[in-house]
Amino acid sequence: MADMLKKVPVREQDPQVRATNFEEVCLGYNQEEAMDEATRCINCKNAKCIEGCPVSINIPAFIHEVKEGNIEEAYHVIGKSSALPAVCGRVCPQESQCEGKCIRGIKGEPVSIGKLERFVADYALEHDIKPTGAESTNGHKIAVIGSGPSGLTCAGDLAKLGYEVTVFEALHELGGVLVYGIPEFRLPKQKVVAKEIEKVKELGVKFETNVVIGKSTTIDQLMEEEDFEAVFIGSGAGLPMFMGIPGENGNGVFSANEYLTRSNLMKAFDDSYDTPIVAGKKVAVVGGGNVAMDAARTAKRLGAEVHVVYRRSEAELPARVEEVHHAKEEGIIFDLLTNPKEILVDENDAVKGMKVVKMELGEPDASGRRRPVEIAGSEYEIELDTVIMSLGTSPNPLISSTTKGLDINNRKCIIATEEDGKTSKAAVYAGGDAVTGAATVILAMGAGKAGAKGIHEYLSNK
């Protein structure tokens, strides 16, 4: 029987073993463990956990079904709100969302909502439980740009309402950031992502790959020549940011995007593939978010000594607590309150080190975090052969620059309303990283739901 104050522990690979492979770190619950953990939910009448979920899953209802052993019914409860539960169960920051609101967490540990969602979703994938779709189509054609979390969610929600949805993906493989950005050891591609996308296909959604909107065709052409009545832009934010310091163009300096794409989508971690990647013997990852942790842990698995260089303290790290914990367990070294000043290169322009300066925290800035200030005379050098910049991303301006009447802000993000994804262009909606800049998978999914709602209301009123 579960301890009512503590979560049922979840099994994980041993840190020393997993730091040398790309297999999944967390092994998840079996049915007995899941049912045991589900008994900890007190089924609140005013469930704060639902308020904390960006896609508003009826969390007490699905957990109740798990407790009763009705796993298929639990899946259908989740499916009313989420198209990607096996993904969310693995990569959502539950600690700051649903679990952060859980009443159980006041006097003990919150219910392990994320691990329960993962168990239910994995059970559905393993037993090929079909999602509930529309009985017939309504004849209205919708185009969705991008097959990442926001696009998949929008497409799935619209298909459930009977719309004929086509998703256009620029790359050769579906999934967006789920396949190129998040490492295999956190989110398995074939076992989870590909199967989740199959569930979206089972709702009737069509997919076209290798279509670069703005090059292959444009939004205006989709609407004027191919009779799409509305468009949702969920193209993400894949344009990396850099610091503008000397040496950034050196050989051995990567954006985290490029490094992870080579490893994930192009399978550079697999010796049977020819994709080149500079694994590095001593690697510095600059940044402190989830993407920085992903890049650092990938470099570790490729055999490097890895340092995370971050200008604030551990308390300000934007990465999930779980990701930081796993990185430390695997031997990642954290150089906190440290900021790069210059990347040092040799006569062949290859990285040989980095000049850094120690920092201290001053007054809070606009983000509410204490502003890092350089400590005079504290500069020193780190010997390195590879630097990975993980400082955030912004949207590629290709779509906005080839679409008439689509307004963007000074960060090149598409301007869209939060409640329904409406843009400045009639019948065009947008959401996810293309609107907000780099954020979490679940926030992108929430934006996809809002966009689907906006499109449905627009076409219903039309």
C-alpha positions in Angstrom: 0.0 0.0 0.0 1.3 3.5 -0.9 2.6 5.8 1.8 0.0 8.6 1.6 2.7 11.3 2.2 5.2 10.0 -0.4 5.1 9.1 -4.1 5.5 5.5 -5.1 9.2 5.5 -6.3 9.8 5.2 -10.0 12.4 2.9 -11.4 15.4 4.4 -13.3 18.6 3.3 -15.0 21.7 3.4 -12.8 23.4 6.8 -13.4 26.8 5.2 -14.2 25.2 2.8 -16.7 22.9 5.3 -18.4 25.6 8.0 -18.8 27.1 5.6 -21.4 23.9 4.8 -23.4 21.0 6.5 -25.1 18.3 4.3 -23.6 15.5 5.9 -21.6 16.5 7.0 -18.1 13.2 6.6 -16.4 11.6 3.2 -16.6 8.1 4.3 -15.5 5.4 2.5 -13.4 4.0 -1.0 -13.9 0.3 -1.4 -13.4 0.6 -2.4 -9.8 2.7 0.6 -9.0 0.4 2.9 -10.9 -2.7 1.7 -9.2 -0.9 2.0 -5.8 0.1 5.6 -6.6 -3.4 6.4 -7.8 -4.8 5.6 -4.4 -3.0 8.7 -3.1 -5.3 11.0 -5.1 -8.1 12.4 -2.8 -10.3 13.3 -5.9 -10.8 17.0 -4.9 -14.1 18.6 -5.8 -12.3 21.8 -6.7 -9.3 20.2 -8.5 -6.5 22.7 -8.6 -4.4 20.3 -10.6 -6.7 20.8 -13.7 -6.1 24.6 -13.4 -2.4 23.9 -13.5 -2.6 21.9 -16.7 -2.2 24.0 -19.9 -4.5 21.5 -21.8 -7.0 21.1 -18.9 -6.9 17.3 -18.6 -9.5 16.0 -16.1 -6.8 14.7 -13.8 -8.9 13.3 -10.9 -11.1 11.4 -13.4 -8.3 9.7 -15.2 -6.5 8.8 -11.9 -9.8 7.4 -10.5 -10.0 5.0 -13.5 -6.3 4.0 -12.9 -7.1 3.3 -9.3 -10.0 1.0 -10.4 -7.8 -0.7 -13.0 -9.8 0.7 -15.9 -6.7 1.8 -17.9 -8.4 2.0 -21.3 -11.1 4.3 -19.9 -8.3 6.4 -18.2 -6.8 6.8 -21.7 -10.0 8.1 -23.2 -10.4 10.6 -20.4 -6.9 12.0 -21.1 -7.6 11.8 -24.9 -10.4 14.3 -24.6 -7.8 17.0 -23.8 -4.4 15.7 -25.0 -3.2 14.3 -28.3 0.3 13.5 -26.9 0.0 11.9 -23.4 3.0 9.6 -23.7 5.1 12.7 -24.6 3.7 14.9 -21.8 4.1 12.2 -19.2 7.8 12.3 -19.9 8.7 16.0 -20.7 6.1 18.2 -19.0 7.3 20.3 -16.0 4.6 18.8 -13.8 6.3 20.2 -10.6 5.4 23.7 -11.7 2.0 22.8 -13.2 -0.5 20.1 -12.2 1.7 18.6 -9.4 2.6 22.1 -8.2 -1.1 22.6 -7.5 -1.8 19.2 -5.9 -3.4 19.4 -2.4 -1.3 16.3 -1.4 1.8 18.4 -1.8 0.9 20.7 1.1 1.8 18.1 3.8 3.8 15.6 1.7 4.7 14.9 -1.9 2.1 15.6 -4.6 0.5 12.7 -6.5 2.8 11.6 -9.3 0.5 12.8 -12.0 3.1 12.9 -14.8 4.2 9.3 -14.2 0.6 8.1 -14.1 -0.2 9.9 -17.4 2.9 8.2 -18.9 1.8 4.8 -17.7 -1.7 5.2 -19.1 -0.4 6.4 -22.5 2.2 3.7 -22.7 -0.5 1.1 -21.9 -2.6 2.5 -24.8 0.3 2.4 -27.2 1.2 -1.1 -26.2 -2.4 -2.4 -26.5 -3.1 -0.3 -29.6 -6.1 1.5 -28.1 -7.6 3.8 -30.7 -8.4 7.5 -29.9 -12.0 8.6 -30.3 -12.4 10.7 -33.4 -15.3 12.3 -35.4 -17.9 10.0 -37.0 -17.7 12.0 -40.3 -15.9 15.0 -41.8 -17.6 18.3 -42.3 -15.9 19.2 -45.6 -13.9 22.1 -44.3 -10.1 22.0 -45.2 -7.6 23.3 -42.6 -3.8 23.6 -43.1 -1.5 23.2 -40.1 2.2 24.3 -40.5 4.6 22.3 -38.5 4.3 18.8 -36.9 5.6 19.7 -33.5 3.6 19.7 -30.3 1.4 22.8 -31.2 0.7 21.6 -34.7 -0.1 18.1 -33.7 -2.4 19.3 -30.9 -4.2 21.7 -33.2 -4.6 19.1 -35.9 -5.9 16.4 -33.5 -8.4 18.7 -31.9 -9.8 19.9 -35.3 -9.9 16.4 -36.6 -12.0 15.4 -33.6 -14.5 18.1 -34.7 -14.7 16.7 -38.2 -12.4 19.0 -40.1 -10.2 17.8 -43.0 -6.7 18.6 -41.7 -3.4 18.5 -43.6 -0.1 19.1 -41.7 2.8 20.4 -43.6 6.3 19.6 -42.2 9.5 21.1 -43.5 11.7 18.2 -42.5 11.7 14.6 -43.7 10.5 13.2 -40.4 7.4 14.2 -38.4 7.5 15.5 -34.8 9.3 18.8 -34.9 11.2 19.5 -31.7 10.0 16.1 -30.3 12.3 14.3 -32.8 15.1 16.8 -33.4 15.4 18.6 -30.0 14.7 16.2 -27.2 17.2 13.4 -26.7 16.4 9.7 -27.1 17.1 9.0 -23.4 14.3 11.4 -22.4 11.9 10.8 -25.2 12.2 7.6 -27.4 11.5 8.4 -31.0 10.1 5.1 -32.4 8.6 3.7 -29.2 6.8 7.0 -28.2 6.9 9.9 -30.7 6.2 7.9 -33.9 3.4 5.9 -32.2 1.8 9.1 -30.8 1.8 10.6 -34.3 0.1 7.4 -35.6 -2.7 8.1 -33.1 -3.1 11.6 -34.6 -3.2 9.9 -38.1 -5.9 7.6 -36.9 -8.1 10.7 -36.2 -7.9 11.3 -40.0 -5.1 13.9 -40.1 -3.0 13.9 -43.3 0.7 14.7 -43.3 3.0 16.1 -46.0 6.8 16.2 -45.3 9.6 18.1 -47.0 7.3 21.1 -47.6 9.0 24.4 -46.6 6.3 27.0 -46.2 7.7 30.2 -47.7 9.8 28.2 -50.3 7.8 25.2 -51.5 4.6 27.2 -51.3 3.2 30.0 -49.2 0.3 30.5 -46.8 -1.4 32.8 -49.4 -1.1 30.1 -52.0 -2.5 27.4 -49.7 -5.6 29.6 -49.1 -6.0 31.1 -52.6 -5.0 28.1 -54.8 -5.6 25.0 -52.7 -8.9 26.0 -51.0 -7.7 25.8 -47.3 -10.2 27.8 -45.3 -8.0 28.5 -42.4 -4.3 28.0 -41.4 -2.6 27.4 -38.1 1.1 28.2 -37.9 2.9 26.0 -35.4 6.4 26.2 -37.0 8.3 26.6 -33.8 11.5 28.6 -33.1 14.5 27.1 -34.6 16.8 30.1 -35.1 19.5 29.9 -32.4 20.9 32.9 -30.4 24.5 33.6 -29.7 26.4 35.9 -27.3 28.3 38.0 -29.8 31.6 37.3 -28.1 35.0 36.8 -29.8 35.7 33.3 -31.1 32.1 32.3 -31.6 32.8 31.4 -35.2 35.5 29.0 -34.3 35.6 25.3 -35.3 34.0 23.4 -32.5 31.3 26.0 -31.6 27.8 24.7 -32.0 24.3 26.0 -31.2 22.5 23.5 -29.0 19.9 23.1 -31.9 22.5 22.0 -34.4 24.2 19.7 -31.9 20.9 18.0 -30.8 19.6 17.8 -34.3 22.7 16.0 -35.5 22.5 13.6 -32.6 18.7 13.0 -32.6 17.3 13.3 -36.1 20.5 12.3 -38.0 21.4 9.6 -35.4 25.0 10.7 -35.0 25.1 8.9 -31.7 24.7 5.6 -33.5 28.0 4.2 -34.9 26.2 2.6 -37.8 25.3 6.1 -39.2 27.8 8.3 -41.1 26.5 11.6 -39.7 29.5 13.7 -38.4 29.4 15.2 -35.0 32.2 16.7 -32.9 31.8 14.7 -29.7 34.6 16.6 -28.0 36.8 15.4 -25.1 36.1 18.5 -22.9 32.8 20.3 -23.6 31.3 23.5 -22.2 27.5 24.1 -22.6 26.6 27.7 -22.1 23.1 28.2 -20.6 20.9 26.7 -17.9 17.6 25.6 -19.5 16.2 22.2 -20.4 17.9 22.4 -23.8 21.3 23.0 -22.1 20.8 19.9 -19.9 19.8 17.9 -23.0 23.0 19.0 -24.9 25.2 18.4 -21.8 23.8 15.0 -21.2 24.2 14.1 -24.9 27.8 15.2 -24.9 28.4 13.1 -21.8 27.0 10.0 -23.5 29.4 10.7 -26.4 32.3 10.4 -24.1 33.1 14.0 -23.1 33.9 15.7 -19.8 31.1 18.2 -19.7 30.7 21.6 -17.9 27.5 23.6 -17.8 28.5 27.3 -17.6 25.7 29.4 -16.2 25.9 33.1 -15.1 23.4 32.8 -12.2 23.2 30.4 -9.2 21.5 27.0 -9.0 18.4 28.5 -7.6 17.9 30.5 -10.8 18.5 27.6 -13.2 15.5 27.5 -15.6 15.8 23.8 -16.2 13.5 21.3 -14.5 14.8 20.2 -11.1 14.6 16.6 -12.3 16.8 17.3 -15.3 19.4 19.1 -13.2 19.3 16.2 -10.7 19.8 13.6 -13.5 22.7 15.7 -15.0 24.5 15.8 -11.7 24.0 12.1 -11.1 25.6 11.4 -14.5 28.7 13.5 -13.7 28.0 16.8 -15.4 30.0 19.6 -13.8 28.2 22.9 -13.0 30.3 26.1 -13.3 27.7 28.4 -11.7 27.9 32.2 -11.4 30.3 32.0 -14.3 30.0 33.9 -17.7 31.9 33.5 -20.9 33.9 36.5 -22.2 35.7 35.0 -25.1 36.1 31.6 -26.9 39.8 30.9 -27.4 40.9 29.4 -30.8 44.3 28.2 -32.1 46.0 29.1 -35.4 43.6 26.7 -37.3 40.6 28.4 -35.8 39.8 25.4 -33.6 38.5 25.8 -30.1 41.1 25.4 -27.4 39.4 27.1 -24.4 37.2 29.8 -23.0 37.9 32.9 -21.0 35.2 33.3 -18.3 34.5 35.7 -15.5 33.0 35.0 -12.1 29.6 36.7 -11.3 27.6 37.7 -8.2 23.9 38.4 -8.0 22.7 41.9 -7.7 19.2 43.4 -7.8 16.3 41.6 -9.6 15.9 42.4 -13.3 12.7 42.5 -15.4 12.3 38.7 -15.2 12.3 38.8 -11.4 15.6 37.0 -11.1 18.6 38.7 -9.5 20.8 40.3 -12.1 24.3 38.8 -12.5 27.1 41.3 -12.1 30.8 40.7 -13.0 33.3 40.4 -10.2 36.3 42.6 -11.1 39.6 40.8 -11.6 38.0 37.3 -11.5 38.7 36.2 -15.1 40.2 32.8 -15.7 40.5 30.3 -18.6 39.0 26.9 -19.1 40.7 24.4 -21.4 38.1 23.0 -23.9 37.7 21.7 -27.4 34.0 22.1 -27.9 31.5 24.8 -26.9 27.7 24.4 -27.2 25.6 27.6 -27.0 22.2 27.1 -25.5 20.9 30.6 -25.1 17.4 30.3 -26.5 15.9 30.5 -30.0 13.7 32.7 -32.1 11.4 31.9 -35.0 12.8 31.7 -38.5 11.4 34.8 -40.4 10.7 32.8 -43.6 7.0 32.4 -43.0 6.3 35.9 -41.7 8.3 37.5 -44.6 6.4 35.6 -47.3 2.9 36.1 -45.9 1.0 39.3 -46.7 -0.5 41.0 -43.7 1.0 38.9 -40.9 2.4 41.1 -38.1 5.4 40.2 -36.0 7.1 41.8 -33.0 10.7 43.0 -32.6 11.8 39.4 -31.7 10.4 38.2 -35.1 7.6 36.3 -33.2 4.2 36.2 -34.9 1.7 38.3 -32.9 -1.3 36.2 -31.9 -3.9 36.4 -29.2 -3.4 33.9 -26.3 -7.0 32.9 -26.0 -7.6 31.8 -29.6 -4.3 32.2 -31.5 -5.8 34.8 -33.9 -3.2 36.8 -36.0 -3.5 40.0 -37.9 -4.3 38.1 -41.1 -7.9 36.8 -41.5 -8.3 33.0 -41.1 -4.7 32.6 -40.0 -4.0 31.5 -36.5 -0.7 30.8 -34.7 0.7 29.3 -31.5 3.6 27.8 -29.7 7.2 28.9 -30.0 6.5 30.7 -33.3 4.5 33.2 -31.1 6.2 33.0 -27.7 9.8 32.1 -28.6 11.3 29.0 -27.1 9.1 27.5 -24.4 7.9 24.1 -23.1 6.2 21.3 -25.1 3.0 21.5 -23.0 2.7 25.3 -23.4 2.9 24.8 -27.2 0.2 22.2 -26.9 -2.0 24.6 -24.9 -1.5 27.1 -27.7 -2.4 24.5 -30.3 -5.7 23.8 -28.5 -6.4 27.5 -28.4 -5.8 27.8 -32.1 -8.1 24.9 -32.8 -10.8 26.6 -30.7 -10.3 29.9 -32.6 -10.5 28.3 -36.0 -13.6 26.3 -35.1 -15.3 29.5 -33.8 -14.2 31.4 -36.9 -15.6 28.9 -39.3 -18.7 28.2 -37.3 -19.5 32.0 -37.3 -18.6 32.3 -41.0 
